[in-house]
């Protein structure tokens, strides 16, 4: 799912279309003067890049710094004056509106698994297969950003995720990371008996309850109904199959043992409360590691896999590549925008940038020290306790969070949630035909 937290909006987006024409004229004029030995100094080419990076507001400082470094590099190597307009909205629908209206930013972020197929079909993604960065990508990660044989963007966030836990709290009460649903129930009871709230719930943001539902149904499907995804995308399956296999068991356990008034708690508040020890576990991904450690630099962050039943083999992490950056195919500044995409995996500067974001490595040329939670995630993957992130159709993905909120509030039954997800999934399939 697309993430994440803070809303940091740039004040107005300046169109670069006019600048694109004059930029080309300036470049051509400079080339002619140089070739003829003319003495008149060529005016430097000027480009203003527009970027829309959804859900990455918490990384504004890091992206500002890296864009400044890129501008200096582009000026030194190509004589191009680069400025930028950076938008960091939290609402993914803003980008879709811009793309549909033809007012697309030069560079934008998207979720490779969820949005990639739809964006590619709509003509919003370029073929970057021949760009220098492609050869640097780790093979398995390159495959995730390859659609219909074309590499369509630079993957940024690659991770294993399920739930985060406070290692200090677990150590204090002698708790081990549970491998079954029964063990998770025991952990919950031990925490409650020591007056510790088991789960931080931040359900004002629909993503959080949606992630819980997603993790549950995907884990159930992965082991117990392995052909479910294929049949579902053909209109031949139903969420009722997963409901009958216990999809709601872990959902109900988490919802019944969380912090108070979660529908009033947003992502930022929930993360800060979790960082300050107000609950032992939080169902979300390691993409929030930076926010948690900023709130509490001494926090010892752990990653666990959410059990969905009493079969340890069904306790798995989601292996995903979420945030991917790309360039709009019809951008008037496509050349410079593509230079920035390549700079994201620069041999000298990329490693430090990814470390500042606390992202895992995605390329063979990156030298990044693994974080403890990365090692924990890798252990699940190496043991065969992971499943690949799948593409949830757009309307079903949007319904997932809203219906999960409603289910927690008691306004929606299990059967109603299942029926609505089935309905929205089929709706998306029909649209894509």
Rosetta blueprint (number, residue, H / E / L):
1 X L
2 X L
3 X L
4 X L
5 X L
6 X L
7 X L
8 X E
9 X L
10 X L
11 X L
12 X L
13 X L
14 X L
15 X L
16 X L
17 X H
18 X H
19 X H
20 X H
21 X H
22 X H
23 X H
24 X H
25 X H
26 X H
27 X H
28 X H
29 X H
30 X H
31 X H
32 X H
33 X H
34 X H
35 X H
36 X L
37 X L
38 X L
39 X L
40 X L
41 X L
42 X L
43 X L
44 X L
45 X E
46 X E
47 X E
48 X E
49 X E
50 X E
51 X E
52 X E
53 X L
54 X L
55 X L
56 X L
57 X H
58 X H
59 X H
60 X H
61 X H
62 X H
63 X H
64 X H
65 X H
66 X H
67 X H
68 X H
69 X H
70 X H
71 X H
72 X H
73 X H
74 X H
75 X H
76 X H
77 X H
78 X H
79 X L
80 X E
81 X E
82 X E
83 X E
84 X E
85 X E
86 X E
87 X E
88 X E
89 X L
90 X L
91 X L
92 X L
93 X H
94 X H
95 X H
96 X H
97 X H
98 X H
99 X H
100 X H
101 X H
102 X L
103 X L
104 X L
105 X L
106 X L
107 X E
108 X E
109 X E
110 X E
111 X E
112 X L
113 X L
114 X L
115 X L
116 X H
117 X H
118 X H
119 X H
120 X H
121 X H
122 X L
123 X L
124 X L
125 X L
126 X L
127 X L
128 X L
129 X L
130 X L
131 X L
132 X H
133 X H
134 X H
135 X H
136 X H
137 X E
138 X L
139 X H
140 X H
141 X H
142 X H
143 X H
144 X H
145 X L
146 X E
147 X E
148 X L
149 X L
150 X E
151 X E
152 X L
153 X L
154 X E
155 X E
156 X L
157 X L
158 X E
159 X E
160 X E
161 X E
162 X L
163 X E
164 X E
165 X E
166 X E
167 X H
168 X H
169 X H
170 X H
171 X H
172 X H
173 X L
174 X L
175 X L
176 X L
177 X L
178 X L
179 X L
180 X L
181 X H
182 X H
183 X H
184 X H
185 X H
186 X H
187 X H
188 X H
189 X H
190 X H
191 X H
192 X H
193 X H
194 X L
195 X L
196 X L
197 X L
198 X L
199 X E
200 X L
201 X L
202 X L
203 X L
204 X L
205 X L
206 X H
207 X H
208 X H
209 X H
210 X H
211 X H
212 X H
213 X H
214 X H
215 X H
216 X H
217 X H
218 X H
219 X H
220 X H
221 X H
222 X H
223 X H
224 X H
225 X L
226 X L
227 X L
228 X H
229 X H
230 X H
231 X H
232 X H
233 X L
234 X L
235 X L
236 X L
237 X L
238 X L
239 X H
240 X H
241 X H
242 X H
243 X H
244 X H
245 X L
246 X L
247 X H
248 X H
249 X H
250 X H
251 X H
252 X H
253 X H
254 X H
255 X H
256 X H
257 X L
258 X E
259 X L
260 X L
261 X L
262 X H
263 X H
264 X H
265 X L
266 X L
267 X H
268 X H
269 X H
270 X H
271 X H
272 X H
273 X H
274 X H
275 X H
276 X L
277 X L
278 X L
279 X L
280 X L
281 X E
282 X E
283 X L
284 X L
285 X L
286 X H
287 X H
288 X H
289 X H
290 X H
291 X H
292 X H
293 X H
294 X H
295 X H
296 X L
297 X L
298 X L
299 X L
300 X L
301 X E
302 X E
303 X E
304 X E
305 X L
306 X L
307 X L
308 X L
309 X L
310 X L
311 X L
312 X H
313 X H
314 X H
315 X L
316 X L
317 X E
318 X E
319 X E
320 X E
321 X E
322 X L
323 X E
324 X E
325 X E
326 X E
327 X E
328 X L
329 X L
330 X L
331 X L
332 X L
333 X L
334 X H
335 X H
336 X H
337 X H
338 X H
339 X H
340 X H
341 X H
342 X H
343 X H
344 X L
345 X L
346 X L
347 X L
348 X L
349 X L
350 X H
351 X H
352 X H
353 X H
354 X H
355 X H
356 X H
357 X H
358 X L
359 X L
360 X L
361 X L
362 X L
363 X E
364 X L
365 X L
366 X L
367 X L
368 X L
369 X L
370 X L
371 X L
372 X H
373 X H
374 X H
375 X H
376 X H
377 X H
378 X H
379 X H
380 X H
381 X H
382 X H
383 X L
384 X L
385 X L
386 X E
387 X E
388 X E
389 X L
390 X L
391 X L
392 X L
393 X L
394 X H
395 X H
396 X H
397 X H
398 X H
399 X H
400 X H
401 X H
402 X H
403 X H
404 X H
405 X H
406 X H
407 X H
408 X H
409 X H
410 X L
411 X L
412 X L
413 X L
414 X H
415 X H
416 X H
417 X H
418 X H
419 X H
420 X H
421 X H
422 X H
423 X H
424 X H
425 X H
426 X H
427 X H
428 X H
429 X H
430 X H
431 X H
432 X H
433 X L
